[in-house]
Amino acid sequence: MADAPLPGDRAWAVLHANAPDTEEWQPRRNFLVVASGPRLAQIHARTEANGHITLTHPDADPTTIDPERDGEKLKAWISPLWDSDRPAPARLVRAPAKGMADNGEAEVAILNLASLRALSDKLGQDLDIGRFRGNLVVDGLGPWGEFDLIGRSIRLGGATLEVTRPTDRCRAPDANPLTGRRDANVLRALEDGWGHRDFGVYARVSQGGRVRAGDELDLI
C-alpha cells in the first residue's frame, strides 16, 4: 500500500515502564528492543491465519497470543527474557498507521546481501541478515550499491518505491539471533571500514503492489 509500512511489520510493540503510555509513534528507546536486551534476538514470531501470533524462544515454552487481548500474557512470557536491571515491560500497544519504524516514517527497509558479505569480511565472521531486521533483501548490487539508489525510484514486482535515505544503525545487530549474545561490534566495523554507521536504506512506497521472492529490482 502506498505511504504505508510493510503489512505486519512492527504492528505491535511492548512499552517499558519509563515510557509514556500512548499508542503514538515513539522512539525505539521507549520499548523492549534487541539493542537493550540481546536475548530478544532469539525470539521468532509467526502470524497465524486468525491474526494470533505464535512466539518461540530457546529458553521459553512456545506461546500464542491474541494481541488484541493478551497483553498481560505476553508481558509474563517476555519478562524472564528481559534484563531485570532495565525498566520492566509495561503494556503491549498497537502501532499507529505509519508503523513503528525507527525513523518515524511509513517506509520499508531494504538490505543488500553484497554489503552484508563486505561487513562479514571486515568482522571476520559470517553475519545473519536477520540481525538487521529488513523488509526487503536484494542481491546483485555491489557492496554499498544500495546507497546509489537514494533519490531514485525503483520497481520491485508490482510495487514502486522511492529510496529516501540510509539506515543509521544502533547496537541491535551486535546480537546473534542464534545465541542471544553480543558477539560483533557492527558500529565500530562500519566506522572503521567505511566511515559511517549505515546499513541498508529506507524507501517510501509510492505505488503499492505484490512483491514476491525472486522479483527483479529495476530502476525507473
Contacts in CASP RR format, 6 or more apart in sequence:
PFRMAT RR
TARGET T0000
AUTHOR 0000-0000-0000
METHOD contacts of the structure
MODEL  1
MADAPLPGDRAWAVLHANAPDTEEWQPRRNFLVVASGPRLAQIHARTEAN
GHITLTHPDADPTTIDPERDGEKLKAWISPLWDSDRPAPARLVRAPAKGM
ADNGEAEVAILNLASLRALSDKLGQDLDIGRFRGNLVVDGLGPWGEFDLI
GRSIRLGGATLEVTRPTDRCRAPDANPLTGRRDANVLRALEDGWGHRDFG
VYARVSQGGRVRAGDELDLI
1 7 0 8 1.000
1 205 0 8 1.000
1 208 0 8 1.000
2 205 0 8 1.000
2 206 0 8 1.000
2 207 0 8 1.000
2 208 0 8 1.000
3 106 0 8 1.000
3 204 0 8 1.000
3 205 0 8 1.000
3 206 0 8 1.000
4 97 0 8 1.000
4 98 0 8 1.000
4 106 0 8 1.000
4 205 0 8 1.000
5 98 0 8 1.000
5 99 0 8 1.000
5 101 0 8 1.000
5 106 0 8 1.000
5 107 0 8 1.000
5 108 0 8 1.000
5 135 0 8 1.000
6 108 0 8 1.000
6 135 0 8 1.000
8 47 0 8 1.000
9 99 0 8 1.000
9 101 0 8 1.000
9 108 0 8 1.000
9 135 0 8 1.000
10 95 0 8 1.000
10 99 0 8 1.000
10 100 0 8 1.000
10 101 0 8 1.000
11 67 0 8 1.000
11 94 0 8 1.000
11 95 0 8 1.000
11 99 0 8 1.000
11 100 0 8 1.000
12 53 0 8 1.000
12 67 0 8 1.000
12 92 0 8 1.000
12 93 0 8 1.000
12 94 0 8 1.000
12 95 0 8 1.000
13 31 0 8 1.000
13 32 0 8 1.000
13 92 0 8 1.000
13 93 0 8 1.000
13 95 0 8 1.000
13 100 0 8 1.000
14 31 0 8 1.000
14 32 0 8 1.000
14 74 0 8 1.000
14 75 0 8 1.000
14 78 0 8 1.000
14 89 0 8 1.000
14 90 0 8 1.000
14 91 0 8 1.000
14 92 0 8 1.000
14 93 0 8 1.000
15 21 0 8 1.000
15 26 0 8 1.000
15 30 0 8 1.000
15 31 0 8 1.000
15 89 0 8 1.000
15 90 0 8 1.000
15 91 0 8 1.000
15 92 0 8 1.000
15 93 0 8 1.000
16 30 0 8 1.000
16 31 0 8 1.000
16 32 0 8 1.000
16 86 0 8 1.000
16 87 0 8 1.000
16 88 0 8 1.000
16 89 0 8 1.000
16 90 0 8 1.000
17 87 0 8 1.000
17 88 0 8 1.000
17 89 0 8 1.000
17 90 0 8 1.000
18 30 0 8 1.000
18 87 0 8 1.000
19 26 0 8 1.000
19 30 0 8 1.000
19 31 0 8 1.000
19 87 0 8 1.000
19 90 0 8 1.000
20 26 0 8 1.000
20 30 0 8 1.000
21 90 0 8 1.000
21 91 0 8 1.000
22 93 0 8 1.000
23 93 0 8 1.000
23 94 0 8 1.000
23 95 0 8 1.000
23 96 0 8 1.000
24 96 0 8 1.000
25 95 0 8 1.000
25 96 0 8 1.000
25 98 0 8 1.000
25 99 0 8 1.000
25 100 0 8 1.000
25 104 0 8 1.000
26 100 0 8 1.000
27 102 0 8 1.000
28 35 0 8 1.000
28 102 0 8 1.000
28 170 0 8 1.000
29 36 0 8 1.000
31 100 0 8 1.000
32 40 0 8 1.000
32 78 0 8 1.000
32 82 0 8 1.000
32 89 0 8 1.000
33 40 0 8 1.000
33 172 0 8 1.000
34 40 0 8 1.000
34 41 0 8 1.000
34 172 0 8 1.000
34 175 0 8 1.000
35 170 0 8 1.000
35 171 0 8 1.000
35 172 0 8 1.000
36 83 0 8 1.000
36 86 0 8 1.000
37 82 0 8 1.000
37 83 0 8 1.000
37 86 0 8 1.000
37 175 0 8 1.000
38 174 0 8 1.000
38 175 0 8 1.000
38 176 0 8 1.000
38 180 0 8 1.000
38 181 0 8 1.000
38 182 0 8 1.000
39 57 0 8 1.000
39 59 0 8 1.000
39 81 0 8 1.000
39 82 0 8 1.000
39 180 0 8 1.000
40 78 0 8 1.000
40 81 0 8 1.000
40 82 0 8 1.000
40 175 0 8 1.000
40 180 0 8 1.000
41 131 0 8 1.000
41 172 0 8 1.000
41 175 0 8 1.000
41 176 0 8 1.000
41 177 0 8 1.000
41 180 0 8 1.000
42 57 0 8 1.000
42 58 0 8 1.000
42 59 0 8 1.000
42 81 0 8 1.000
42 177 0 8 1.000
42 178 0 8 1.000
42 179 0 8 1.000
42 180 0 8 1.000
43 55 0 8 1.000
43 56 0 8 1.000
43 57 0 8 1.000
43 78 0 8 1.000
43 81 0 8 1.000
44 55 0 8 1.000
44 56 0 8 1.000
44 57 0 8 1.000
45 53 0 8 1.000
45 54 0 8 1.000
45 55 0 8 1.000
46 53 0 8 1.000
46 54 0 8 1.000
47 53 0 8 1.000
48 54 0 8 1.000
48 64 0 8 1.000
51 66 0 8 1.000
51 67 0 8 1.000
52 64 0 8 1.000
52 65 0 8 1.000
52 66 0 8 1.000
52 67 0 8 1.000
53 64 0 8 1.000
53 65 0 8 1.000
53 67 0 8 1.000
54 62 0 8 1.000
54 63 0 8 1.000
54 64 0 8 1.000
55 62 0 8 1.000
55 63 0 8 1.000
55 64 0 8 1.000
55 65 0 8 1.000
55 74 0 8 1.000
55 77 0 8 1.000
56 62 0 8 1.000
57 81 0 8 1.000
59 80 0 8 1.000
59 81 0 8 1.000
60 77 0 8 1.000
60 80 0 8 1.000
60 81 0 8 1.000
63 73 0 8 1.000
63 74 0 8 1.000
63 77 0 8 1.000
65 71 0 8 1.000
65 73 0 8 1.000
65 74 0 8 1.000
65 77 0 8 1.000
67 74 0 8 1.000
67 92 0 8 1.000
67 94 0 8 1.000
70 92 0 8 1.000
71 91 0 8 1.000
71 92 0 8 1.000
74 89 0 8 1.000
74 92 0 8 1.000
75 89 0 8 1.000
75 90 0 8 1.000
75 91 0 8 1.000
75 92 0 8 1.000
78 89 0 8 1.000
79 88 0 8 1.000
79 89 0 8 1.000
82 88 0 8 1.000
82 89 0 8 1.000
97 106 0 8 1.000
98 104 0 8 1.000
98 105 0 8 1.000
98 106 0 8 1.000
99 106 0 8 1.000
101 107 0 8 1.000
101 109 0 8 1.000
101 202 0 8 1.000
102 167 0 8 1.000
102 170 0 8 1.000
103 165 0 8 1.000
103 167 0 8 1.000
103 202 0 8 1.000
105 164 0 8 1.000
105 202 0 8 1.000
105 204 0 8 1.000
106 204 0 8 1.000
106 205 0 8 1.000
107 164 0 8 1.000
107 202 0 8 1.000
107 203 0 8 1.000
107 204 0 8 1.000
107 205 0 8 1.000
108 134 0 8 1.000
108 135 0 8 1.000
108 136 0 8 1.000
108 161 0 8 1.000
108 202 0 8 1.000
108 203 0 8 1.000
108 205 0 8 1.000
109 132 0 8 1.000
109 133 0 8 1.000
109 134 0 8 1.000
109 135 0 8 1.000
109 136 0 8 1.000
109 167 0 8 1.000
109 200 0 8 1.000
109 201 0 8 1.000
109 202 0 8 1.000
109 203 0 8 1.000
110 134 0 8 1.000
110 135 0 8 1.000
110 136 0 8 1.000
110 137 0 8 1.000
110 138 0 8 1.000
110 146 0 8 1.000
110 149 0 8 1.000
110 161 0 8 1.000
110 163 0 8 1.000
110 200 0 8 1.000
110 201 0 8 1.000
110 202 0 8 1.000
110 203 0 8 1.000
111 129 0 8 1.000
111 132 0 8 1.000
111 134 0 8 1.000
111 136 0 8 1.000
111 137 0 8 1.000
111 138 0 8 1.000
111 146 0 8 1.000
111 199 0 8 1.000
111 200 0 8 1.000
112 137 0 8 1.000
112 138 0 8 1.000
112 139 0 8 1.000
112 141 0 8 1.000
112 142 0 8 1.000
112 143 0 8 1.000
112 144 0 8 1.000
112 145 0 8 1.000
112 146 0 8 1.000
112 200 0 8 1.000
113 129 0 8 1.000
113 137 0 8 1.000
113 138 0 8 1.000
113 139 0 8 1.000
113 140 0 8 1.000
114 139 0 8 1.000
114 140 0 8 1.000
114 141 0 8 1.000
114 142 0 8 1.000
114 143 0 8 1.000
114 144 0 8 1.000
114 145 0 8 1.000
115 142 0 8 1.000
115 143 0 8 1.000
115 144 0 8 1.000
115 145 0 8 1.000
115 146 0 8 1.000
115 199 0 8 1.000
115 200 0 8 1.000
116 127 0 8 1.000
116 129 0 8 1.000
116 132 0 8 1.000
117 143 0 8 1.000
118 143 0 8 1.000
118 144 0 8 1.000
119 127 0 8 1.000
119 186 0 8 1.000
119 189 0 8 1.000
119 190 0 8 1.000
119 199 0 8 1.000
120 126 0 8 1.000
120 127 0 8 1.000
122 189 0 8 1.000
122 192 0 8 1.000
122 193 0 8 1.000
123 184 0 8 1.000
123 185 0 8 1.000
123 186 0 8 1.000
123 189 0 8 1.000
125 183 0 8 1.000
125 184 0 8 1.000
127 173 0 8 1.000
127 184 0 8 1.000
127 186 0 8 1.000
128 176 0 8 1.000
128 177 0 8 1.000
128 178 0 8 1.000
129 137 0 8 1.000
130 177 0 8 1.000
131 172 0 8 1.000
131 173 0 8 1.000
131 174 0 8 1.000
131 175 0 8 1.000
131 176 0 8 1.000
131 177 0 8 1.000
131 186 0 8 1.000
132 169 0 8 1.000
132 173 0 8 1.000
132 199 0 8 1.000
132 200 0 8 1.000
133 172 0 8 1.000
136 156 0 8 1.000
136 211 0 8 1.000
138 146 0 8 1.000
138 217 0 8 1.000
141 148 0 8 1.000
144 194 0 8 1.000
146 163 0 8 1.000
146 200 0 8 1.000
146 201 0 8 1.000
147 166 0 8 1.000
147 198 0 8 1.000
147 200 0 8 1.000
147 201 0 8 1.000
149 163 0 8 1.000
149 201 0 8 1.000
149 219 0 8 1.000
150 163 0 8 1.000
150 164 0 8 1.000
150 165 0 8 1.000
150 166 0 8 1.000
150 201 0 8 1.000
151 162 0 8 1.000
151 163 0 8 1.000
151 164 0 8 1.000
152 162 0 8 1.000
152 163 0 8 1.000
152 219 0 8 1.000
152 220 0 8 1.000
153 160 0 8 1.000
153 161 0 8 1.000
153 162 0 8 1.000
153 163 0 8 1.000
153 206 0 8 1.000
153 219 0 8 1.000
153 220 0 8 1.000
154 160 0 8 1.000
154 161 0 8 1.000
154 162 0 8 1.000
154 163 0 8 1.000
154 203 0 8 1.000
154 217 0 8 1.000
154 218 0 8 1.000
154 219 0 8 1.000
154 220 0 8 1.000
155 161 0 8 1.000
155 217 0 8 1.000
155 218 0 8 1.000
155 220 0 8 1.000
156 211 0 8 1.000
156 215 0 8 1.000
156 216 0 8 1.000
156 217 0 8 1.000
156 218 0 8 1.000
157 209 0 8 1.000
157 210 0 8 1.000
157 211 0 8 1.000
157 212 0 8 1.000
157 215 0 8 1.000
157 216 0 8 1.000
158 207 0 8 1.000
158 208 0 8 1.000
158 209 0 8 1.000
158 210 0 8 1.000
158 211 0 8 1.000
158 215 0 8 1.000
159 205 0 8 1.000
159 207 0 8 1.000
159 208 0 8 1.000
159 209 0 8 1.000
159 210 0 8 1.000
159 211 0 8 1.000
160 205 0 8 1.000
160 206 0 8 1.000
160 207 0 8 1.000
160 208 0 8 1.000
160 220 0 8 1.000
161 203 0 8 1.000
161 204 0 8 1.000
161 205 0 8 1.000
161 206 0 8 1.000
162 203 0 8 1.000
162 204 0 8 1.000
162 206 0 8 1.000
163 201 0 8 1.000
163 202 0 8 1.000
163 203 0 8 1.000
164 201 0 8 1.000
164 202 0 8 1.000
164 203 0 8 1.000
164 204 0 8 1.000
165 201 0 8 1.000
165 202 0 8 1.000
166 196 0 8 1.000
166 198 0 8 1.000
166 200 0 8 1.000
166 201 0 8 1.000
166 202 0 8 1.000
167 198 0 8 1.000
167 199 0 8 1.000
167 200 0 8 1.000
167 201 0 8 1.000
167 202 0 8 1.000
168 197 0 8 1.000
168 198 0 8 1.000
169 186 0 8 1.000
169 187 0 8 1.000
169 190 0 8 1.000
169 197 0 8 1.000
169 198 0 8 1.000
169 199 0 8 1.000
170 187 0 8 1.000
171 182 0 8 1.000
171 186 0 8 1.000
171 187 0 8 1.000
173 184 0 8 1.000
173 186 0 8 1.000
173 199 0 8 1.000
174 182 0 8 1.000
174 183 0 8 1.000
174 184 0 8 1.000
174 185 0 8 1.000
174 186 0 8 1.000
174 187 0 8 1.000
175 181 0 8 1.000
175 182 0 8 1.000
175 183 0 8 1.000
176 182 0 8 1.000
176 183 0 8 1.000
176 184 0 8 1.000
186 199 0 8 1.000
187 197 0 8 1.000
190 196 0 8 1.000
190 197 0 8 1.000
190 198 0 8 1.000
190 199 0 8 1.000
191 197 0 8 1.000
END
